[in-house]
Amino acid sequence: MPKIHYETLAEYASESNPDRTYKVKRDPNGTISCSCPAWRFKKLDNDRHCWHTQAVSAMTPEQIQKSQRDAVLAALALDRR
């Protein structure tokens, strides 16, 4: 079975644990998902969402690209520590 490529659209820091981040991703079919507990434990239906996926859905393509660049720069800064 081929591996599915998920595009990371945005990353959000957890408010309760600053060492944790949640990733909002899009699969090849355009379905958006999130790694946060609110999204993962919601009922599987057409209305599955969380604050993070709603925020990304409201973004323009340019805002998503900036979010992706910011996430890469933040990861590089952590690697340099």
Secondary structure, 3 states (H helix, E strand, C coil): CCCCCCEEEEEEECCCCCCCEEEEEECCCCCEEECCHHHHCCCCCCCCCCHHHHHHHCCCHHHHHHHHHHHHHHHHHHHCC
